């Protein structure tokens, strides 16, 4: 029995151990606070309405930068009259919706695992603002409209009325927000029916994903938000409170998930007719500081796991200075409760010091799991050189015994895998893996470049700019082939490779620099994009149907053209379904190869400007002879970055998952997003023989081994969360790709 499939499975499990050791699922407790400064006093907010407006992807400069036309003018007007106080908040990574909502409600720093749960969140079981509000005021009504993530966090018992709207249909800029606003207006016609209103607007985020942070759609959306804010302000009473904030920001290209300034900084605007003076606050606070501050304004207990600190200027603005010291003491006591070392906590008086100690405790890493994962990576890679004997099934006995003794499923599986690998090494028959080492320079490059690449991953800057490494290797290979063969073919491919590396800026340092794609996507350059799409479609037809397998293939570019440019408005939204159906029909009839199925699917899923990237790789596929697994691996990695991807979550294009799918189907959406990200990489690896795929797998597993060691050695690195952690997720996703190649 060959070992490749087992090696991939073991590596995927090792990734789970590594990530669980590096960032545990949760370090919070299930305890709930039951005391506050307001327990013995009569509530002063019995008739107060609280309105929380969460605008998804609300960047800091949409409020604070009034030098350009992209800002909320209604906020500026209220600031001038002293009725609004705007502050700057710094969020924690990852900058996606679910962990940011959890941070606001609980005051905690959610686990990095919430990146995965962001697409299908579960109920919030730990202490939070809404639970404390209902505990203090069981007779009061909380109403919610917007992103259905909130309803998944609070499936029952919290909201008196609610409407949850699917947040991942990023092509919807208007309808989803219109439904929220319509419900909001109806609530202001019956203000005696609610006390706490929460609305979560999604349109700004959707526009960002589709068109970036600065365009006419953004301008219209900000005007729409201005009208809503002005309407709400006109309806509130003198003691009511409005809080407007964002869950995260977005980069200029519209994505988010990373740690750039545009993503992690958001505004928070407190609005009330109670405010007596215009206070300018230029300090920087954490997003989690909203939690204790809102607790004080709502006169409820601070959630037990909160790591935030009260914002003094907000408390002053609401005339709560008479109990300010009590609030500070309550915040300090609550943070003390999170410290397990009592002696240490008694020696601390400064809230910042206490918070930092509590954060360190909350982010404790499991060295045993980290070391076990590294051992699994290395020992499972070694068995690639062995066949699997039947006696290795004895490792199942080790699994059962380990679980009975340790009562820990992760450790037990890890120990049983080690036992499995040891049995294979002792009893398994050695299998030969063929390495071809040629003397010419281009093949020498293919032989030695993996060594440089693996060691480059020990540098955070090389990880952020990894695309430059692959572009350099690919261009160098084509240059050497041109020199060795004195061939115009390789010279033409070299020119093409240089063109497409400038198509999409990626990485970190130059991401915001203009590129060819930015030029083509400008509103006044659409004619150029249309011409390029037409020319690409002609080349696409030629390359796709060179073998004259089916005349139906000619329909695909036409359908893509109709859909992309909305040529028949009443019909174009249905064209992707026709596209998919026709593709399935031809594949079942064996009139199109799997390679061309992926190329054809990508031609529809990718952004319009990226049709050139698809065509370019079809040309490479046609004219480059792949005799070495290292070359296929090089091309697969280059293809990934050519599409504009990076080692940051910010470049994940979730809009590709919803092309032509009218309902929410998480599995289909996830598959489409995965294919649009890794589709070109899959095509190159499919070109390899089984033996060559094994060589490619060796290269990937060695990367996994060395990078796991790198993460362990640099687990206290300043950029472990923003650089190394996302790279781990991407390596895991890439290893999953290889799993299907060896099924």
N, C-alpha and C positions, 0 to 999 in steps of 0.2 A: 504494500500500500504506500503510495507516494505521500510525502510529508507536507507539501505546500499548503494545502487547505488547513491542516492543523496549526501550522505556524502562523497563518493569518488570524485564525480564531484566537490563538494564545496572545498574539500581539494586541488584538482588540481588547481582550480582557486585561492585559497589562496596562493599556491606556486607561481603562476604568479605574484600576488600582492607583495609577499615577495621579490621575486627576482628583480622585477621592482623597488621596493623601495630601495633595497640594492645596486643594480648596474643598473642604468637607461640605456635605449637602447643607448643613445648618449647624450653627453653634449656639442657637438660641434655646431658651427653655420654654416650657408650656405654662409657666407661672403667670399670674395676672396681678396687676397692681390693684390695691384696694384702699388706698389712702391718698389724700391730697390736701392742699391748703384750704380747699373750699368745703371740706366735709362738715365743718361746724358753722358755716355761714350760709345765709340765704342767697340763692343764685341771683345775680344781677342781670343774667342773660335769659330770663324766663320768656321774654317776648321778642328775643332777638332772632332774626333770620340769618342763617349762614349760607353763603353761596360760594361754592368752590368751582372755578372754571379751569379745567385742565386743557390746555391747547397743545396737542401732540406736536413735538418737534419745534416748539417756540424758542427760537434762538435768542441769545442775550441782546444782540444788536437790533432786533426787531422792536426793542423797547428803549435801549440806552443810546443807540447811535441815531441821532436825529439829523445827521448831515447827509443822509441819503433818503430816498423816497420810500424805502422799505421799513416802515416802523408804524407802531400803533399810535395814531394821532390822538385818539380818545384818552389814552394814558397821559400823554403830554399835557393835555388840557386840564385834567384832574390834578396833575402835579403842580401846575401853575397856581391853582386855587387852593392848594394845600389839602386836598381831599384824598390824595393817593401818596403812598410811600413805596418806592421801588427799591428793591435790594438785589444783589447778585448772589446767586447760589452756585456752588460747585457740586456736581453729582459725582458718583463713583462709577467706575466701569463695572459691567458692560452697560453701555448707554442704549438699552432697549426698554420697551415699555413696562413689562412685568416687574423686573427688579426695581425700577424707579417708582412705581406705584407702591410697592412693598416698603420702600425706603420712606416715602412720605407718610404712610399710615402707621408704620411700626418704629421708625427711627433706627432701623438696623441697616447693615450693609449686606444685602442678599448674596448668596453664593453665585459663583460663576456658572454653576449648572443651570441657573435660571435663563441663560441664553437659549437652552434647549426647551425648557418648559414655557418659554415665551409664546410658543405656538399652540400650547394646549395646557394652560395653567390649571391648578387644582385649588381647593378651598384654602383660605388663610386661617391656620389654626392657632397662631400665636397672638398675644395681646396686641391690640391696635386701637387707633383713635375711634373708629366707628363702634367697636365693642364697648369701649369705655363711655362713649356718648349714650348708647342705649342703656348701659348699666346705671348711669346717673339720671338719665331722663327717659325711662321706659315708655312714657306716654307720648313722647315726641316722635315726629315722622321724618324719616330720611327718604328722599326721592333721588333716583339716579336715571340719567339718560346718556348714552354714548357707547364707548368701547365695551364689548361684552366681556373683556377680561375682568372687569369689576364684578360681574355676575358670577363668574367662575370662582373668584376669590370669596364671594359672599353669596352662596347659592340659595340661602333661605334665612329668614328671620331678621334681616337688617333693613332691607328696603321696603317701604310701604308700597311704593309704585316704582316701576323701572321698565326701561326698554334697552335691551342690549343689541348693539349693531356690530356685525362682523367687521373686524378691523383690518383684515388683510386684502380686501379688494381695493388695491392701490390705484386702480384706474378710475375709481369713483371720487371725484373732487367735490361734488355738490350735493348729491342726493342724501348721502349719509349725514352730512351736517345740517341739511334742510330738515330732516326728520328730528334731529336733536333740538333745533331752534323752534320748530313747531310745537314740540312738547314743552319746551321751556316757556314759551309765550302763554300756553294754556295754564301752566302752573302759576304765573304771575297774575292770572285772572282769578285765582283762588288761593291767595297767600295764607289764608287761615287754615289751609289743609296740609301745610308742611312747615318744617322748622329748619331743615338742613337739605339744601339742594346741591347735587353734584352733577356737573355736565362735563363730558370728555369729548372734545372736538378732534376729528381725525383728518379733515381735509388738507390742512397745511402739511402734515406728514406725507400724505398721499401725493400731493403735488411735488414735494421734494424728491420722493423716490422716482417719479416719472420725468421731471423736468429740471430739477435742481432748486437751489434756494433763492435765486433771483430771476424772476420772469414775470410776465403779465398775469399769469395765474396766481402767483404769490401775492401780487399787488391787489388783485381783486379779493383774495381771501382775507387779507389784512383789513381791507375796507369793510368786508362783511363782519369781521370780528369787532371792528370799531362800532358798527351800528348796533351789534348785540350788547356790547359793554355799555354804550350810551343808553340803550333801552333799559337795561337792568338797573343802572344808576338812577334813572328817572323814577323807578318804581319802588326803590328801597326806602325804609324808614330811617330815622336819624340814628338809631342804635344798631342797625344791621351791619353786617360785615361781608365784603366781597374779597376773595383771594383768587388772583389770576396767576397761574404759573404754567410751566412746561415740564413734561417728564424728562426730556432730554433735548438737545439741540440737533443740528445736522450740519454736515460739511457743505461747502458751496455746491458740490455735485448732487447733494440731496440725501446721501446715505448717512447712516449712524450705526453705532455699536462700538466704535473705537474710543480713543482718549484724546482727540485733538481739542483745542480750545473751543472751537465752534460746536462741538458735541457735548462737552461736559459742563459748560456754563449755561445756565438758564436764568431768566428773571423771575422774581416773585413780587407781585404788586398787591399790597393791602389797600383797600378802598373803604372809606367810611365817612359819613357825614359828621361823625363825632370828632374827627381830627380838628385840632385848633390852630396848628401852625404847620408851615412847610418845612419838613425835616429832610435834609439831604444826607443820605447814608451811603458812603462810598466803600464801606467795609465789604469784605468777602466772607460769606458764610457757607456752611455745608447744607445740602438739601435736607439731610436728616435733622438739621436744626429747626425745621418747620414743625416737627412732631411735638417737642415740648412746648414750643411757642403757641401752637394751636391748642394744645392741652390747656395752657393757661388762659387763653382767650375763651375757650369753651367751658372753662371751670370744671375740668375733669382730671382724673389721675393720669399721670404720664405713663404710657405703655411700659411694661416691665423691662423689655429688652432694649429700650431706647438708648442710642449712643449720641443723641443730639444735645445741644446746649441752647438755653433760652436766648433769644435775640432781644437784647435790652431795649433798643430803640422802638421796637414794635410794642413791647410792654408799656413803655412810657407813653406812646401815642394813644393807648387805650386807657390811660389814667389808672393803672394798676400799681403805682409806685408804693401805695400803702402796704401792699403785701409782697412787694418785689423780693425782699430778703427771704420771706417764707418760700417763695417760688424757687429761688436759688438754692436754698437748703433742701427743698424737696427734690430738685434736680440732682443735687450732690448725693443725697441719700439713695435715690434711684440708681445712679451710676455705681455707688458703692456696692449695691446688691449684686452687680454683675461680676465683682471681683471675688475670686475664690480665696485669695490670700488676705485674710483680715488684717494682719499686722501691716502689710504693705498699704492697704487702703486707708488705715488710720493715719499714716504718715503723710497722706496727700490732702491738700486743701484746695489747690487750684483746679477748677473744673476742667481746664484743658488737659492737665496732667492725668486726672482721673479718667477722662474720656480716652486718652491715648493708651493708658494701661488696659482699659476695658476692650479697646479695639485689638490690642495685641493678644489678649486672651481669646477674643472672638475669632481671630485668624490663625489659631494654632494649627500647625501642620503635623501630619502623622508620619514620622520618619520611618517607622517599620513598614508601612504600606509603600512608601517611596522606594525604599531599598528592595523590597520584595518585587516591585514592578520592574526595576532595573534588572534584577536577577532573571526574571521571566523573559524580558526582552532578549537578553544575551543568550540564555540557555536554549530558548525556543528557536532562535536564529541558527544555532549550531546544528539542529536536527534537520535542516534543509539538506544536508549532505548524507542523510540516512533514510532508508525505507522503514516503514512502521511495522513492527512485529505484533502479532495478535496478543502476546503476553503483556503488552503495554496497557491492556484493558484492566490490569490489576490496579491501575491508578484510581479506578472507581472505588475500590475498597479503601484506599488511602483517603479519598474524599469523604467517605462516610465516617471513617474513624476520626478524621480530623475535625469534622463537624460535631461529632458526639463529644469530643474532648474540649474543643475551643468555643463551640456554639457561636461561631462567626463564619458566615458563608463565604465572604470575600477571602479571608485568610485560608479557609479550607480549600477553596477552589485553587488558590495560588499554590498551596503546598502539593495538591494532587497533580497540578500541571508540572511542577518541578519533578515529582516522582515519575510522571509519564516521560518527560524528556530524559531523565537518567536511565530509565529502562531502555529507551530507544538507543541511547548512546552506547549502552553495554551490549544489548542483544540485537540491535538493528544491523542490517547489512548496508555497507557503505555504497552510495550511488555516485556515479561520476557526473560532474558538472563541467562542461566543456568551456574553456576560455580561449578565445582567439586573440592573439597578440600580434598585430601586424607591425612592420617596421616603418611604414610611411608616417609622416607627421600627423595627418588628420586622424588616423586610427590610434596613434599614441595619445592624442588628446582625449579620445573617447575612453581610453584605458585609464588615464590618470585624473581626469577632471572630477570624478566622484570623491576623490580624497580631499581635494581643495574645498569642494562644496560642503562636505560633512563638517570639516573643521571651521568653515565660515559661520556655521550655525551657533557657534559659541559667542558670537558677537551680536548684540541687539541691533546694531545699525545694519549689519549684513542681513538679518532677518527682515527688518523693515524694508530694505531695498533689495530683496532676494531676486527680483525680476532682472536687475542689472547683471547679476551673476549668470543667469541662464541666457540672457540676450548676448552677453559677451562670449560665452562658450559656443552658442549657435552661430553667431557671425564669424567667429574664428574658424569653426569647422568648415563653413562654406567658403571662406577665404582660402583656407589651405587646400580644399578640394579644387578650387579654381586654379590655384597655382600648380598643383600636382598634375591635374588633367588638362590644363590649358583649355578650359571649356567655357564657352559663352553661356552654356546652360547654368552652370554653377554661379557664374558672375551675375546672371539675371536673377537667380534665386537670392543671392546676397543683397542685391539692390532691393528686392521685394521685402526681405527680412528687415532691412533698415527702414523701409517705409512704415511697416506695420508696428514696429517698436515705438514709433512716434504717434501712433493712432490714439492710444489711450494712456494718459499719464496714470501711473499707479504708484504703490509704495506709500511713503509718508512725506519725505522732504519736498518732492516736486508735485504732489498730488493736485495742488491748487493752481499749478501753472497751466496756461492754456495749451491745448493739444489740437490735433486735427479734428477729433470728434467734437470738441467744444465749438470749433469754427463751424462745422457742418450743422450742428444743432441750434445755432442761433436763428432766431425767427426770420431774419432777413437773408439767410443763406439756405433756406429750405429748397430752393431750386437746384442748388448744387447737390444736396443730399438726394433729391429725386433722380437727378441724372445718374449719380453714382449707383443708386439702387437699380435703375434700369440696366445699366451696363453690367452690373454684378449678376443680375438675373440672366442675361444672355450667356455669360461665361458659366454660370451655374448650370444652365440647361445643357450646355455643351459637355461639361465635365461629368455631369450626372448620367447622361444617357449616351456616352461614347459607345457602349456595347449594344445600343439599340434594343434594349430589353422590352420597353413598353412606351408607346406614344402617350400614355396617360401622364408620364413624368413631366411633360411639358406644361401641365396644368399647375404644378406646385408654385412656380415663381409668380404666375398670374394671380393665384389666390393670395399669396403673400403680399403682392402689390395692392390688391383691392383692400386687404385688411389694414396694411400699414398706412395707407393714404386715404382710407375711408372714402373710396371712390363711389360706393353706393351706400349711403348712410343707413338705409333701412335694411340692408342685407349684409353689410360688411362684418357685423358682430358675429354672424353665424358662420362665416367662412372658415375660421379655424377648425370647427367641428367637421366640416367637409374635408379639410386638409388632413386631419387625423384619421378620419374614416378611410380616405383614399390610400393613405400610407399603410394602414393596417391591411387593407385589401391586397395591395401589391406585395407586401411582405409575406402574407399567407399564401399567395399564389406563386411565391418565389420569383417574382419579376423584379425584385430590388434586393440588393444585398444588405446585410446588417450595417455595414459601414455606411452605405448611402442612406439608410433609414436615419441614422444618427445625424449625418450631414443635413439631410432634408428637415429633420425636426429642429435642429439648431438654427436653420435658416429662418424659421418662423419665430422661434423663441427669443433669439438674440435681439438686441436693440438694432434699429434700422442701420445705423452707421457701422455696426459690427458685421454686416453682410460681407464687407471687404475682408475681414479676418477669416470668415468661414471659407470664402473663395480662395484666399491665399493658402490656407492649409490643405485645401483640396488640390491645389497646384503642387504644393510640397509633396503631398501624398502620391501624386501621379508621377512626379519626376525624380524623387529621391529614392534610391534603393536602400532598403533597411536590411542590413546584414548583421547588425550588432544591436543587442538589447540596450546598450548605453546610448546609442543614437536615438532609439525610440523613446527612451526615458527622457532624454534631453528635449526632444520635440514635444513630448507630452507636457513637460513642465513649462516650456516656452509658450505653448498654446494656452495654458491656464492663465498666464500673465498677459498674453496678447489681448485677451478678451476684456482686460481691465480689472482682473481680480488681483488680490493682494493677500498678505498675511494678517489683515485686519478685518473685523466683521463689517466695517463700514462699506466695503465694496460688494457685499452680497446683494444681488439684485432680486428682491422678492417679487417684483412685478412680473417676472417671467413665469412664475408659477400659476398665474391666473389668466393666461392668454387663451381665450376661447372656452373657459370653464365657467359656466353661469352660476354654479352653486359651490358652497364651501366643502371641498373634499381634501382633508389634510394630507392623505397619502399621495394623491395625484399631484397636489400643489408641491409637496416636498420632493417628489420624483422629478418634476419639471425644473424646480430650482436647482436640484442636484445635477441634472443633465445639462442645464444651461451653464453651470459652473465648470463641470468636469467632462462634458461631452466630447470636446476635441481631444482631451487627454485619453479618454477611453478608446477613441478611434485609432490613435497611434499604437496603443498597447495591443489592440485586437490584431494588428498587422503582424505580430510576432508569432512564431511557432511556440509550442508548449515548452520546449527546452529554453528558448530565448526568454519566454515569460518568467521562467524560474530565475534566470540571470537578472532580469529586471526586478524581480521580487527581492533578490539578495541585496541589490542596491537600496531598495526602499527599507528593508528590515535593518540594514546597517545604519541608515539615517535615523530610524526609530531608536535604535540602541544608543547611539552616541548622543542624540538629542535628549533622551531620558536622563542620561548621565549629566548632560549640560544643565537641564532644569534642576536636578538635585543640587548640583554645585552652586547654582545661581538662584536658589529658591528665595534668598533674601535680597535679590537684585531689585533696584528701584523700579524696573520695568517688567517685573515678573508677571503682573496682571495684564499690562497693556501690550506686551510684545510676545513673551514666551507662552503665556496661556492660550491666546488665539492660535498661535502656530501649532500647539498641541492638538487643538480641535481640528485644524486643517489636515494634519498628518493622520489623525484618526479617520477622517473622511476619505482620505486618499487610500489608506489601507483597506477600508471597506470596499473601495472600487476594485482592488485586486482580489477580494474574496469572490466576487462574481466571475472573474476571469478564470478561476480554478474550480468552479462548480462542476 
